[in-house]
Amino acid sequence: MAAKKRQQQPQRQQAQAAQDKPATLKDLLSPEVMDKLKKQSEQLKAEEADRVEKQRQEKEAARKAEEKRRNNDFEYLLNNTKQNWREFK
């Protein structure tokens, strides 16, 4: 009998510990609402990723346009060339 009482006490403590835990929002919401919120979260993440990618592409296009403009500017090319023009005299 003493062995049974020892086994029942830890079970009671575990049951009380489960009851003492505060209810979380996940526990209070229905599965349908949780699924809806997860889908909305995924959609917002995808939109944010698209926005970031579009912004990166716009910056890259602006950089390429500036580089093309500079390559057409003869003064810029002369000032920034790595060749020593004195060697070609």
Sequence and secondary structure as in RCSB ss.txt:
>XXXX:A:sequence
MAAKKRQQQPQRQQAQAAQDKPATLKDLLSPEVMDKLKKQSEQLKAEEADRVEKQRQEKEAARKAEEKRRNNDFE
YLLNNTKQNWREFK
>XXXX:A:secstr
 HHHHHHHHHHHHHHHHHHHS   HHHHS HHHHHHHHHHHHHHHHHHHHHHHHHHHHHHHHHHHHHHHHHT HH
HHHHT  S GGGG 
